[in-house]
Amino acid sequence: MRNGYVPPVRSVRATTQSELSAGDPARAQEEIRSLTGLRAVAALWVVVFHFSFTPGDAWTPYWEFLRPVVLAGPLGVDLFFVLSGFVITLTYLDVIGPRWSTRATTAFLWARVSRIWPVHALVTTVFGAWLLFKATRVDDGYLAYQTVQPVVDLPHYLEQLLMVQLWHRPSYQGASFAGPAWSLSAEWLAYVAFPVLALLLWRMREAPAVVTGALAIACLVPFSYLSYAGGTVDVPYAWLLRISGAFLAGAFTCLAVRRIRRTARTERAAAVVAALAVIEILIGLWWGHWRGSGFAGVVAVLFPVLVGALALSRSGPSRLLSRPVMVHGGRISFALYLVHVPVFEVFWTLMAWSPGIAPGTGLGTFLIPHVLLFTVVLAHLAYRYVEEPARRAMRRRGPALPRREDVADDLGTGDVHGATTAELPRPREEEVGAPV
């Protein structure tokens, strides 16, 4: 069974050209709500893919027409990593890009740990305890719904708490107690590498948007080509190809967007591009389903186009993704990504153990959609009572990032990023969540 991680990006902020001209500092912090809403889409894409493995087919006729989209759910991970690269670059480039700073790097890594570690540690601990309990009830060694079974012992538990369980493995299968947590380990690797990457990105910040935009697409060409040629990317360390390509694609997309001046004409054009990107992605998913399992990965090359267009527009798909329910879904998407598989696996196990809710029974069929709803509610509670309080508490006790103004003063310049990039100001760091 395939599992994916959907890193989150909590919120990104930008301004329109008219707002900049008006010089309104309050409006200059307007959130790019469409990207927050896109996080919800990416997370739900992965969730419904895993939910499709629920035993029984009583509900299958009702979602059958969406099968091409549902079965391509692992691509939600790639979409989330494009978002991750975009948001991390937008948020931190002006602080840690100009030159190496141990202080800034330490503060950056602490900020990322504060965002992603608390919920991950909780889910890994609780689900690990469930797997130990399940080991006392089964004799076939089949504890988790994964092709390769995770090793449930103290060394592997500590490895997961450190979020390094994937770094030395050629495959993500069996790397984590909860399958999707593999991509959290990959995300942490991207964070560790970003301070060095930022030094290169900073020196490319003045490159024309057409150049950095082309590089963004090029970063995902290998994955899309392998999907087109063989229908799968089944080679050692394929996870590294996927994640590094998507993260770099998001970073270059950010550089391109920073160089595009925001005007009414630009926004209208971006809305059209976003709509066309959505249509082409859907066509590619249906084509991939017709072609066979794994071929839908060809659409990944369009993810940077979609993210960049959404960042530059407020109408069309951006307006739909900016609705309050979508924005809140984006904010709880990290928790949703981490808790959904443990909840599903516990329910599937109980269906096998309890004849009263076995697949095909009336009660079991009734409970299936409620499990999905419960997962969303649980994600909301985890976000509100674990993720956010823990992040704030850890940030208060950790090193603070230098202000962008301080970096500018150190460099002897009043503006560290130029006139065009001012149209996408760096968000307040505490308001930016973990990308997938």
N, C-alpha and C positions, 0 to 999 in steps of 0.2 A: 504494500500500500504506500502510495507516495504522500509525503507530507511537505508542507512549505511553511515558511515563516513570513509573517507580515509585520516588517518593521514598520512603526508609525512615525508620522511627522505631525506634531500636534497642531501648530498653526504657523502660518507664514504671513508676513504683512507686506503691503505694497501701497503705492499711491498712484492716482491717475495724474496725467499732465495738468489738467485743470485744477486739481487740488493743490499741486505743487505751486502753480502760479498764484493761487489764492493765499499760499503761505500759511495754511491752517495747520498747526502742529497736531491738533487732535485728529483731524481727518488724515493726516500724514501717516497715521498708524493703522489705517484700515486693513483688515485681515484679508488675505487671499483665501477667502472661504471656499472657493471651488477646489483648491488643492487639499484642504482639510476634508471636504466632502469626498474627494477622490480616494482618500485613505479608507473611507468606509466601504467604497466599492471594492477596492483591492482586498480588504479583509473579508468581506462577505463572499467574494469570489472563491477564496480558499475555503471558507467555512462550508458553503453549499457543496463544494466538491467532496469534502470529507463526509458531510452529512448524507451524500448520495450512497454511501456504503452501508447505511443502516439496513439491517436484515429485514426482509419482507418487501413486497412490491405493491402493497395496497394503495400507496400514494403515487406510484410511478406514472400512471396515465396523466396525472395533473401537471407534471413537470417534464414530460417526455419531449415536448416541443423545444425545451430549453437545453436539451442534452448536449448539443455542440458547445454551448457556453459553459455549462456546469462541468463537463469533463475536462475543460481546459483550465480549470481552477488553479492548478499549480502556477500558472503564469501570473497570478496575483502577486506572488513573491517577487517576480522580476519587475512588475509595475511598482511595487512598493520600494524596491531598491533604487529605481530611477527617481522616485520622489525623495528618497533618503539622500542621494547624492545632490539633488537640487537644493534641498532645504539646508543641509549641512554647509554647503558652499555659500549659499546666500547669507546664512547666519554668522559664520565664523571666518570667512575668507579675509575680511578687512582687518581682523584682529590678529590672526595667526599666519596670514599669508605673506606680509611684507618681509619678515625675517624670522629666523628661528628664535623662539623664546621658551625656555623651560617652564617658566611661570605660566605662560598662556597655554602651553601644551598640557601641563598638569591640570589646570583649571578646566580645560576643554574635556579631558578624559573623565574628570570627576563629575562634570555636568552630565556626560553621557551615562556614566554608571548610575548616577542618581536617578536618571529617567528609566533605564531599562532593567536594573538589577532587582529592585524590591519585589515586583510581581513575579519575575522569573524565579527568584529564590523561593517564594511562597509556593508557586505551582509545582516546581521541581520537588520540593520537600513533601508536599501533600500527595502528589501523584506517585512519588517514589514509595511512600508508605502504603498506598493502595496496591502497588505492584508486589510489595513484600507480603501483604495480606493475601493477595490473589495466589501467590506462590504456595501458600498453605492449603489452597483449595483445588489446585490442579496438579496433575502429575505428568503433563506432557511438555512442560517448560514454556508453553505459549502464554506469555504474560501480557504483552502489548500487541496491538494490532499493527505490527510492522513486519516487513519481510525478513529483516534481520533483527533478532531480539536484543534489546539493550541489556548490558550487564548491570545488575542491581546490587551494588556493593559500595562500601565507603569510598574507595579511591575514585570510582566513576562518579559518585555523587559529588565529591569535592571538585572533580574536574569540571562538572557541569556548573557548579556554583561559581567557579572562576571563568566560565563561559569560553573555555578553550577546547572543548571536547571534539570539535570538528577540525581543528587546525592541522592535526597529524593524520587525518583519515582521508583516504581517497574517495570515500562515499559517505553520504549523510545517513545512510540506512543504519539504524541501531545506535546512532551516536548519542541520542538523548532519551531520557525516560518518556517524555512527551514528544512525539515525533517532530512537530513544527519547530521546536526549540533549536534545531540544527541551524536555522538561518539566523537566530539570535547570536550564535557563536560566530557565524560569518559576518554579521553586522559589527560585532565587537572588533573583529579583525580589520574591517574597513575603517572603524574609528581610530584604531591604533595607527594605521597607515596614513590617515588624513593629514596630520600636521606636516608630514613630509610632502604629500601630494599638494597641499595648499601652497607651498613655496613655488611649485611649477605653475599652478593655476594662476597665482597672483601675477606672474610674469607674462601670462597670456591674456590678461584681463582686457587689454586694449585691442586684441585681435578682432577683426570684423566678425559680425554675427554670423555671416554665411560660412565662415571658416569653422568657428566653434560649433555651430549647428551641424555642419557636415561631420565633424569629429564625433558629436554626440550620437548620430545615427550609425557611424562607422563602428562605434564600440559594441553595438548589438548585432552587427552583420554576421560575425562568426556564429553566434548562437542561432540566429534566424536561418543561416545557410545550412548548418548541421541539421536543424529541424526539417528544412525543406528537402535536403538530400537523403536523409535516412529515417526521418520520423521520430528520432530520439537522439538524446545527447548522453550516451552511455559509455563514457570513457572515464578513466581515473581523474579525479579532481575536476570533474565537470561542474561541480558546485562553484568552484573558484572562477571558472570561465563565466558562468552565469552572473554571479554576484559582482565580480570586479567590473565586468562589462556594463552591467546595469548601473552601478554606482557611478562609474566614470561618465556614462551617458548623461546621468542626471547633473553631474558637476559641469560638464560642458554645455548642457542646456541652460543652466543658470548663467554661465558666462555670456551665452548668446542673448538671453533675455535682458541681461543688464545693459547690453549695447543697443537695444532697440528703444527708440524714443516713444513714449506713450502719447498717442494722439487719438482722437475719435476715429480717424480712418484706420489706424493701426488696430484698435480694439475691434472694429467691425470685421476687418480681415482676419484677425485671430479667432474670432467666434466662428467664422466660416471654416477655417482650417481645423478647429477643434471638432466641429460637427462632421466634417469629411473624415477626420481621423477615426472617430467613433464608428462611422459607417464602414470604413475599410477594415477596421479591426473585426467587426461583426462578420463581414464577408469572409475574412481570413479564417475566423473560427469555424464557420460553416464549411468552408472549403477543406480545412484541416480535418474536420470530422468525417467528411466524405472520403478523404484520402486515407485516413487511418490514424491510430493513436500516436500522439506526439507531433504530428505535422503542424498543429495549430501554433507551435512556437514561432512560426514565421512572422506572426503579428508583432512580436516584441520590438522589432525595428521601428514600429510606429509609436511606441510609448514616449520617447523623448519629444516627438512632435506634439502629442496630446498634452503632455505636461507643460511644455513651453507655451502652447496656444492658450491653455486655460489660465496660465499665469498672466497673460497679456490681455485677457478679455473679461467682460462682465455679463455678456448676454449669451444666448444660445445654451450650450451644455453647462457653461459656467453658472448661469442663473439657476439651473436645476440643482447642481451640486452645492450651491450656496444656501439652500434652504436650511432652516434650523435643525431639522431632523437629521439631515445629511452631515452637517457640521458636528453635531453631537456624536453621531456615529463614527466620524473620523477621530474624535477625541478619545473614544473608548475602544478604538480599533486595536490598539496594542494589547490591551487586556483581553479583548475578544479573541484575538489570534492565539494567545497563550492558553486560555481556559477551555476553548471549544473542544479540542481533541480529548483531554481528560474527561470532560463531561460525557462526550459521546461514548468513549470506551467503557466507562462505568455503566452506562445505560445498556450498551450492547452486551456486556457481560451479564448483567442482571436479566436481560431477555433470555440468555442461554441457560441461566440457573433457575429462573422462576417460570414454571409452565403457565401461570396466569397472565404473564405479559409476553409470552413467546411470540415470534413473528407470525402474523396472520390472525392472532386473537383480537377480539374486539377491544379489550383494554389496551393491549400493546399498540394497536393501530391508533387508538385515541391519544396515547401518550406521545407518539413520535413528534408531531408538530410542537407539542408543549415543551419537549426537551430543547428544541431549537429556540423557542421563546425564553426558556429558563436560562439558556446560555447567554443570551443578550442581556438579560437582567443581571446575571452574575457578573458579566463584564462591566456593566455600569457601576455595580457596587464595588468591584475591585478597583476601578478607576477612582471612584470618589473616596473610598475609605482606606485604600492601600497605596495605589500609585501616586496620587497627588500629595497626600500628607507625607509619605516617605520621601518623595522628591524634595519637598520644601525643607524637611528636617535635615536631610543629608546636605543640601546646598548651603544651609546656614552654617554647617560645621566644616565645610570644605573651602578650598581656595576659590577666590573670585576671579573671573576673567577681567583683564584690563579693559578699560573703556576704549571705544574706537577713537575718541578724542585724544586719549593719552598716547595711543599708537601714532596718531597724526603728529602730535607734538614731538615725540621721540624722533620721528623721521624728518622733522623740520618742515612740514607741509600742513596747510590748513585743511586739505581734503585728500584722503588717502585713496579715493577710488574714482575720481573724475566726474564730469558733469552728467553724462548719460546714466551712469550707475546710480546716481542719486534718486532716480525715479523708482528704484526698488530698495528702499532703505533697509538696513539690517534690523531684523526684528529684535525686540527685547529678548534676551537669551532665555529668561525664565519662562517665556511663553512658547518655546519651541520644544516639542516632544521628540521622542525617539522616532526616527524613520522606521520603517519596518523594522 
